[in-house]
């Protein structure tokens, strides 16, 4: 079955880049056309890219989805809850904003403790689809993540997140 999904995604020919960095909208359409949706609820953090036209959620929000968008800086966007996310506070933040225990999409891009925050989420919540940035500077076949630091802030360098294998 896994190979069918891979082949199907490769065969998505109508890639219309609207907001997501690499035209992921077509992939979202393909996945949810095949698995359906339960509640069209999404969680997206670091969502400040919503203001920059590099958003994994803007397309879905424009198509009837609802959800929780968070970032350390909202940049004045009222849709984005201004929260500094850590492994210690993520489940409290989900509760604070009434996130359902099961929801359709989780998008994580916090340029740092992504793997540690994801681990906490999966201990209490069940997203059906997860989009997670990984550190492409770490070679394939290497399972490596940054050391957890709750005050980590991306330094615009290669020290962030974890490798594909680590996730």
C-alpha positions as CSV (number, residue, x, y, z in Angstrom):
1,X,0.0,0.0,0.0
2,X,2.8,2.4,0.8
3,X,4.2,2.3,-2.7
4,X,0.7,3.1,-4.1
5,X,0.7,6.3,-2.0
6,X,4.1,7.3,-3.2
7,X,3.2,6.6,-6.8
8,X,0.0,8.6,-6.5
9,X,1.8,11.6,-5.0
10,X,4.4,11.5,-7.7
11,X,1.6,11.4,-10.3
12,X,0.0,14.6,-9.1
13,X,0.4,16.7,-12.2
14,X,-1.6,19.8,-11.5
15,X,0.7,21.6,-9.0
16,X,-0.6,25.0,-8.3
17,X,1.6,26.9,-5.9
18,X,-0.5,29.3,-3.9
19,X,1.0,29.6,-0.5
20,X,3.0,26.6,0.6
21,X,6.7,26.9,-0.1
22,X,7.0,24.0,-2.6
23,X,3.4,23.7,-3.9
24,X,2.3,21.3,-1.3
25,X,-1.3,22.2,-1.8
26,X,-1.6,19.5,-4.5
27,X,-0.3,16.9,-2.1
28,X,-2.8,18.0,0.6
29,X,-5.6,17.7,-2.0
30,X,-4.4,14.3,-3.0
31,X,-4.0,12.9,0.5
32,X,-7.3,14.2,1.8
33,X,-9.2,13.1,-1.3
34,X,-7.9,9.6,-0.6
35,X,-8.3,9.4,3.2
36,X,-11.1,11.9,3.7
37,X,-11.3,14.3,6.6
38,X,-12.7,13.8,10.1
39,X,-13.1,17.4,11.3
40,X,-11.1,19.7,8.9
41,X,-9.2,20.9,12.0
42,X,-5.5,21.8,11.6
43,X,-2.7,22.9,13.9
44,X,0.1,24.9,12.4
45,X,3.1,26.3,14.3
46,X,5.5,28.4,13.5
47,X,2.7,29.9,11.5
48,X,4.2,33.3,11.0
49,X,4.8,32.3,7.4
50,X,1.1,32.8,6.9
51,X,2.0,36.5,6.5
52,X,4.8,35.8,4.0
53,X,2.9,33.6,1.6
54,X,4.8,30.5,2.7
55,X,2.0,28.8,4.6
56,X,1.0,25.1,4.9
57,X,-2.4,26.1,6.3
58,X,-3.6,29.2,4.4
59,X,-4.9,27.2,1.4
60,X,-6.8,24.8,3.7
61,X,-8.2,27.7,5.8
62,X,-9.5,29.3,2.6
63,X,-11.2,26.0,1.8
64,X,-13.3,25.6,4.9
65,X,-10.9,24.3,7.4
66,X,-10.5,25.7,11.0
67,X,-7.7,25.4,13.4
68,X,-5.0,26.7,15.7
69,X,-2.1,28.7,14.4
70,X,0.7,29.7,16.7
71,X,4.1,31.3,16.5
72,X,6.4,33.2,18.8
73,X,5.6,36.3,16.8
74,X,2.2,36.9,15.2
75,X,3.5,39.9,13.1
76,X,0.1,41.5,13.8
77,X,-1.9,38.7,12.2
78,X,-5.0,38.1,14.4
79,X,-5.3,34.5,13.3
80,X,-2.0,33.6,14.8
81,X,-1.8,33.1,18.6
82,X,1.5,34.5,19.9
83,X,3.0,31.7,21.9
84,X,6.6,30.5,22.5
85,X,6.3,26.7,22.1
86,X,8.2,24.2,24.1
87,X,7.9,20.5,24.9
88,X,6.8,21.5,28.4
89,X,3.9,23.7,27.3
90,X,2.6,22.3,24.0
91,X,-0.1,20.2,25.5
92,X,-1.2,23.0,27.8
93,X,-1.4,25.3,24.7
94,X,-3.5,22.7,22.8
95,X,-5.9,22.6,25.8
96,X,-5.9,26.4,26.2
97,X,-7.1,26.7,22.6
98,X,-9.5,23.7,22.7
99,X,-7.7,21.5,20.2
100,X,-9.5,18.3,19.6
101,X,-7.7,15.1,20.7
102,X,-8.0,13.9,17.1
103,X,-7.6,16.3,14.2
104,X,-6.7,16.1,10.5
105,X,-3.5,18.0,10.1
106,X,-0.5,19.0,12.1
107,X,2.2,21.2,10.6
108,X,5.4,21.9,12.6
109,X,8.1,24.3,11.6
110,X,9.7,25.8,14.7
111,X,13.4,25.5,13.5
112,X,14.6,23.9,16.6
113,X,12.9,21.6,19.1
114,X,10.5,20.2,16.5
115,X,11.2,16.5,17.3
116,X,10.9,17.0,21.1
117,X,7.6,18.9,20.7
118,X,6.2,16.3,18.3
119,X,7.0,13.6,20.8
120,X,5.0,15.3,23.5
121,X,2.0,15.9,21.1
122,X,1.9,12.3,20.1
123,X,1.7,11.3,23.7
124,X,-1.7,13.0,24.1
125,X,-3.1,13.9,20.6
126,X,-3.7,12.0,17.4
127,X,-3.1,14.1,14.2
128,X,-4.0,12.1,11.1
129,X,-1.4,13.8,8.8
130,X,1.8,15.4,10.0
131,X,4.0,17.8,8.1
132,X,7.3,18.4,9.8
133,X,10.3,20.3,8.6
134,X,13.5,18.3,8.9
135,X,17.1,19.3,8.7
136,X,18.2,18.5,5.2
137,X,21.9,19.4,6.1
138,X,22.1,16.1,8.0
139,X,23.0,13.2,5.6
140,X,20.5,10.5,4.8
141,X,21.0,7.5,7.0
142,X,22.0,9.5,10.0
143,X,19.5,9.7,12.9
144,X,20.4,13.0,14.7
145,X,18.5,15.8,16.5
146,X,19.6,18.9,18.3
147,X,19.9,18.7,22.1
148,X,16.7,19.8,23.7
149,X,16.8,23.4,24.9
150,X,13.4,25.0,25.8
151,X,14.7,28.5,25.1
152,X,16.2,27.5,21.7
153,X,15.8,30.1,19.0
154,X,17.0,29.5,15.4
155,X,20.2,31.3,14.8
156,X,19.8,31.3,11.0
157,X,22.3,28.4,10.7
158,X,22.3,24.6,10.2
159,X,21.7,23.9,13.9
160,X,18.0,23.1,14.0
161,X,15.5,20.2,14.2
162,X,16.5,16.8,13.4
163,X,17.3,14.5,10.4
164,X,14.7,12.7,8.3
165,X,15.8,9.5,9.9
166,X,15.4,10.9,13.4
167,X,11.8,11.8,12.7
